[in-house]
Amino acid sequence: MSADTPSPGDDAAPSRAELQARVEELEEKIANVEAEAGTGQQKMSIIATKGTLDMAYPPLILASTAAAFGYEVTVFHTFWGLDILHEEHSKNLQLSSVGNPNMPVPNAIAALPGMDKVTTKMMEKRIDDNDTATIEELIETSLDMGVEFQACQMTIDLLDYDEDDFHDGVTTGVGAATAVQDMAEADIQLLM
């Protein structure tokens, strides 16, 4: 037993001053742990790699929802995922009907020329009929909530995009090292 702990036969209870000192010591330890942990705000890091209409929604919905719950959210867009942030391309994202087992058309028909446009129009109608937010609305809402959208510089160069082609508020010129560091610091990491 420590010198501070009374032995079973010892009737002497700690004094009020000793208890107060212990409480202050514990409060200081808690404050130090909280300071080391930072603000306590949880962080989510998402990597968006696909730019089809159906694959644009998951990172945007999860990012805006996490931001609404107080998370610090970063979404790193690379390869075709970059089209989600591209001001013109994001208005024309297509739905791929080939190889998608949930499409209401068989692959043999889905492979016919023009079928991607047909299935995209079908999905756009469903989005409109259900009053679902558009890609542009989700981007704007997410930016307003503090979500940081990052555009991969290597992909910008590879696809010969101009940094001015992206929605206002998108962070351009971000490299993979920055994305990896962001993921390492995040509580939740998602690859889409």
C-alpha positions in Angstrom: 0.0 0.0 0.0 1.2 3.5 -0.7 1.8 6.0 2.1 -1.2 8.0 0.9 -3.6 5.0 1.3 -4.8 4.3 4.8 -4.3 0.8 6.0 -7.4 -1.3 6.9 -6.9 -0.7 10.6 -6.1 3.0 10.1 -9.2 5.1 10.9 -7.6 8.3 9.6 -9.5 9.4 6.5 -7.8 11.9 4.1 -8.3 15.5 5.0 -10.4 17.8 2.9 -7.2 19.5 1.8 -5.7 16.2 0.7 -8.8 15.3 -1.2 -8.8 18.7 -2.9 -5.2 18.2 -3.9 -6.0 14.8 -5.4 -9.0 16.3 -7.3 -6.8 19.1 -8.7 -4.1 16.6 -9.7 -6.6 14.5 -11.6 -8.1 17.6 -13.3 -4.7 18.6 -14.4 -4.0 15.1 -15.9 -7.3 15.2 -17.7 -6.6 18.7 -19.1 -3.1 17.5 -20.3 -4.7 14.5 -22.1 -7.3 16.8 -23.8 -4.6 19.2 -24.8 -2.5 16.4 -26.3 -5.6 15.2 -28.2 -6.2 18.7 -29.7 -9.6 20.2 -30.0 -11.3 16.9 -29.6 -13.0 17.3 -33.0 -13.1 14.1 -34.9 -11.8 14.0 -38.4 -12.9 12.1 -41.5 -10.8 11.7 -44.6 -12.3 10.5 -47.9 -10.6 9.6 -51.1 -12.9 9.9 -54.2 -11.6 8.0 -57.3 -14.6 7.5 -59.5 -16.5 10.1 -61.4 -19.7 8.4 -62.5 -23.1 9.8 -61.4 -23.8 7.0 -59.0 -20.3 7.2 -57.5 -20.3 11.0 -57.0 -23.1 10.8 -54.4 -21.5 8.6 -51.7 -18.5 10.9 -50.9 -20.6 14.0 -51.1 -23.4 12.7 -48.8 -21.0 11.2 -46.3 -18.9 14.4 -46.3 -21.8 16.7 -45.7 -23.4 14.4 -43.1 -20.1 14.1 -41.2 -19.7 17.9 -41.3 -23.2 18.3 -40.0 -22.2 16.1 -37.0 -19.2 18.4 -36.4 -16.4 16.4 -38.0 -13.5 18.0 -39.8 -13.9 16.6 -43.3 -11.4 16.4 -46.2 -12.2 14.8 -49.5 -9.3 14.2 -51.8 -10.4 13.7 -55.5 -8.1 11.9 -57.8 -8.3 10.3 -61.3 -12.0 10.3 -62.5 -13.2 11.4 -59.1 -11.8 14.8 -60.1 -14.7 15.2 -62.5 -17.0 15.6 -59.5 -15.2 18.9 -58.6 -14.8 20.1 -62.3 -17.4 22.8 -62.8 -18.5 21.7 -66.3 -17.9 17.9 -66.0 -19.9 17.6 -62.8 -23.0 18.8 -64.7 -22.7 15.9 -67.1 -21.7 12.9 -65.0 -22.9 9.6 -66.6 -24.2 6.4 -65.1 -22.4 3.3 -66.4 -25.0 0.6 -67.2 -22.6 -2.1 -68.2 -21.4 -4.4 -65.4 -23.8 -2.9 -62.9 -25.9 -5.8 -61.6 -28.5 -3.5 -60.1 -29.3 -1.8 -63.4 -32.8 -2.7 -64.8 -31.3 -3.7 -68.1 -29.3 -6.8 -69.0 -25.6 -6.3 -69.9 -26.2 -7.3 -73.5 -28.6 -4.4 -73.9 -26.6 -2.1 -71.6 -23.7 -2.4 -74.0 -25.6 -1.0 -76.9 -24.5 2.5 -78.0 -26.4 5.2 -76.2 -27.6 3.1 -73.3 -25.4 5.0 -70.7 -27.2 8.2 -71.7 -30.6 6.4 -71.3 -29.8 5.0 -67.9 -28.3 8.4 -66.8 -31.5 10.1 -67.8 -33.5 7.5 -65.9 -31.4 8.1 -62.8 -31.6 11.9 -63.2 -35.4 11.6 -63.4 -35.5 9.6 -60.2 -33.2 12.2 -58.5 -35.5 15.0 -59.6 -38.8 13.0 -58.7 -37.5 12.3 -55.2 -36.2 15.9 -54.7 -32.7 14.6 -54.1 -30.0 17.2 -54.0 -28.0 17.5 -57.2 -24.2 17.1 -57.3 -23.8 20.9 -57.5 -26.1 21.4 -54.5 -24.2 18.8 -52.4 -20.8 20.4 -53.3 -22.1 23.9 -52.4 -23.7 22.7 -49.1 -20.5 20.8 -48.2 -18.3 23.8 -48.8 -20.6 26.0 -46.8 -20.3 23.5 -43.9 -16.5 23.6 -44.0 -15.7 20.5 -46.0 -12.4 20.8 -47.7 -12.4 19.4 -51.3 -8.9 18.7 -52.6 -8.0 18.2 -56.3 -5.1 16.0 -57.0 -2.4 18.0 -58.8 -1.0 14.9 -60.6 -4.4 14.2 -62.0 -5.0 17.8 -63.0 -1.7 17.6 -65.0 -2.5 14.2 -66.4 -5.9 15.1 -67.6 -4.7 18.6 -68.7 -7.3 20.4 -66.6 -6.9 24.0 -65.6 -7.1 24.9 -61.9 -9.7 27.5 -62.8 -12.0 24.7 -64.1 -13.1 23.7 -60.6 -15.9 24.8 -58.4 -15.0 27.9 -56.3 -13.7 26.8 -52.9 -11.9 23.7 -54.1 -8.3 23.4 -53.0 -6.1 22.6 -56.0 -2.5 21.6 -56.2 -2.7 18.9 -53.5 -0.4 16.0 -53.8 -0.7 12.4 -52.6 1.7 13.0 -49.6 -0.8 15.6 -48.3 -3.6 13.1 -48.7 -1.7 10.3 -46.9 -0.8 12.7 -44.0 -4.5 13.7 -43.8 -5.6 10.1 -43.7 -3.0 9.3 -41.0 -4.5 12.0 -38.8 -8.1 11.1 -39.4 -10.4 9.0 -37.1 -12.2 7.7 -40.2 -10.7 7.0 -43.6 -12.8 6.0 -46.6 -11.8 5.1 -50.2 -14.5 5.4 -52.8 
